[in-house]
Amino acid sequence: MPVGEPLRGGGRAGIGVIMPTGIGRDELRELTGQGAQLVEVLPAGDYDWAHLPGAVNHPLKELDARTGQLDRSRPVIVYCHDWS
């Protein structure tokens, strides 16, 4: 799938999800500067040392249950710190 192509069908009708393969530092700064929300999905114990400034922690195992805490009017960037 090309970067930035919206996915359809996984959620409610009419909701588009953009699934990029990855973004760089400059694009991250641009998106957060435009109001995008950062969501770190590491377990809570790892969040303290691994999160980006401004990110909220919604562990992957709890992500579905916590999506209601996000502002649906703003883009969301979900990421996980990865050493590989």
Backbone hydrogen bonds, N-H to C=O, Kabsch-Sander energy under -0.5 kcal/mol:
donor,donor_aa,acceptor,acceptor_aa,energy
5,E,2,P,-1.8
7,L,17,V,-3.6
15,I,12,R,-1.9
16,G,14,G,-0.6
17,V,7,L,-1.5
19,M,5,E,-1.0
19,M,17,V,-0.6
28,L,24,G,-2.5
29,R,25,R,-2.5
30,E,26,D,-2.3
31,L,27,E,-2.9
32,T,28,L,-2.7
33,G,29,R,-2.2
34,Q,30,E,-1.1
35,G,32,T,-1.5
36,A,31,L,-2.5
37,Q,75,P,-3.0
39,V,77,I,-3.0
40,E,56,V,-2.9
41,V,79,Y,-2.2
46,D,43,P,-1.6
47,Y,43,P,-1.3
48,D,44,A,-0.9
49,W,46,D,-0.7
50,A,46,D,-1.4
51,H,47,Y,-1.9
55,A,52,L,-2.1
56,V,38,L,-2.4
58,H,40,E,-2.3
58,H,56,V,-0.6
60,L,41,V,-2.4
62,E,59,P,-2.3
63,L,59,P,-0.7
63,L,60,L,-1.0
66,R,62,E,-1.5
67,T,63,L,-1.0
67,T,64,D,-0.6
69,Q,66,R,-2.3
70,L,67,T,-1.7
72,R,70,L,-0.8
74,R,71,D,-1.8
77,I,37,Q,-3.7
78,V,76,V,-0.6
79,Y,39,V,-2.7
